[in-house]
Amino acid sequence: MDVKIRFLGATRGVTGSQYVVEANNQRVMIDCGYYQERALQDRNWEPFKVAPDTLDAVLLTHAHLDHCGLIPKLGKEGLRAKVFCTAATGDIAQIVMKDSAKIQEEDAAYKKKRHKREGRKGKYPEVPLFTIEDAERVCGLISHVPFKQTTRIANGFEATFYESGHILGAASILLKVSSEGKTRTILFSGDIGRNHVPILRDPTVFPGGADYVVMESTYGDRDHKDAGDIHQQLADVVNEAHRTGGNVIIPSFAVERSQELMYYLGELLEAKRIPPTMVFVDSPMAVRVTDIFRRHPELFDEEAVEKLNRGKHPCDFPSLKMTKSTAQSKAINYIRGTIIVIAGSGMCTGGRIKHHLKANLGRPESTILFVGYQAQGTLGRHILQGADTIRLHGEPHKVRARIAQIHGFSGHAGHSELITWVSAIKEKPRRIFVTHGEEKVAIQFAQELETTLGVPSEAPEFDSTYNLE
């Protein structure tokens, strides 16, 4: 039996997910993500290791940029095969890919103008990696598949999607490969979510087995800090802002994190644990993603369904305002009294959040509330670490506002949850491949799995190929 798997991304690194399984002269790619680590971004510009026009199918686990972000480049360079994913993933991926293309075009134009003014050339070509047209074209290749329904995707290849609980529509994929009268199964974890988070159902516990498992290890070396009572922590922040007469400014990612915040704030307002407060979602992408949440109530957990049955949507409440235009965004900063603003980007690296920081960082009565991870070197990290002064739009700004942080909003399973997920697979796999983690973390987690489960486990190197015998 000749089945091969090639690891072309997320190997001893966190982003750039990309794997290719080959059998029967067919090639199936699982995910095609954008590299976000600064040290690995050159790979986004390199030619694909497998020519896009030779692919027979692409499977997409979910719609985060590090899993779907290079699919428009696949299309630009010749992809003609279908992209299989769940309906919610397809809907969100279209938004993410088009938004990324828009940023690519804007960045290329800005760099070209700046480099011309400075009389130099940049590290990367002064052209977009892909265009909005490329993204729109590849969106036409998306084919929706239901959860738990086995789908034939290529000659000798069948795929079944299971809920992974990470974001709306996110899946783990069981790939069945038949060749020369034999079959092999490969389980791709995608990103594994956490149990008991708002709106989404818990990750699937696999009843059967898989010959091989490819699993993420983002938090393979640690569990999440004790989140405490998120409702109470959020209520404390909002009530303090009302007491001092300031605003609450929340940098937030557009997919999932913003919707969770709406859920918690709606519950606090309904229970009268915080005063009536206008809440603005000032992120065009978050507004569009929230519309997708409204279209897919079939993916909600029991609590969210119960809300719907009472006539209340988990991502809506009377004082919630969705701002779309630039004029609406600017008008927010003229409102008197305490308001809550949820805006992107989540790490304060761009987007409308910068304008709200500019208007509130110098106000001791306002609060900047962080609910997500702030990567090293980002503006959000500088603020969170206690910087006295930060630069916004090329100008220094004093930090006088209160800085707060709430843990517990992460969409990734922690160490113990990852162990629980893989241990639940009834039949021991032949081998486990550990990906999607920093190099030290992935290697360490693979060693732990081999010791505790008695299954050969390793963290593959970039562009390594394995025969799945």
Sequence and secondary structure as in RCSB ss.txt:
>XXXX:A:sequence
MDVKIRFLGATRGVTGSQYVVEANNQRVMIDCGYYQERALQDRNWEPFKVAPDTLDAVLLTHAHLDHCGLIPKLG
KEGLRAKVFCTAATGDIAQIVMKDSAKIQEEDAAYKKKRHKREGRKGKYPEVPLFTIEDAERVCGLISHVPFKQT
TRIANGFEATFYESGHILGAASILLKVSSEGKTRTILFSGDIGRNHVPILRDPTVFPGGADYVVMESTYGDRDHK
DAGDIHQQLADVVNEAHRTGGNVIIPSFAVERSQELMYYLGELLEAKRIPPTMVFVDSPMAVRVTDIFRRHPELF
DEEAVEKLNRGKHPCDFPSLKMTKSTAQSKAINYIRGTIIVIAGSGMCTGGRIKHHLKANLGRPESTILFVGYQA
QGTLGRHILQGADTIRLHGEPHKVRARIAQIHGFSGHAGHSELITWVSAIKEKPRRIFVTHGEEKVAIQFAQELE
TTLGVPSEAPEFDSTYNLE
>XXXX:A:secstr
   EEEEEESSSSSS  EEEEEETTEEEEEEE    SGGGGGGGGS  SS GGG SEEE S  SHHHHTTHHHHH
HTT  S EEE HHHHHHHHHHHHHHHHHHHHHHHHHHHHHHHHT   SS SS SS HHHHHHHHTTEEE  BT  
EEEETTEEEEEEE SSSTT EEEEEEEEETTEEEEEEE  S   TT SSB      SSB SEEEEE TTTT    
    HHHHHHHHHHHHHHHT  EEEE  TTTHHHHHHHHHHHHHHTTSS   EEEEE HHHHHHHHHHHH GGGB
 HHHHHHHHTT  TT  TTEEE  SHHHHHHHTT  S EEEEES TTSSSSTHHHHHHHHTT TT EEEE S   
TTSHHHHHHTT SEEEETTEEEE  SEEEE      S  HHHHHHHHHT SB  SEEEEESS HHHHHHHHHHHH
HHH   EE   TTEEEE  
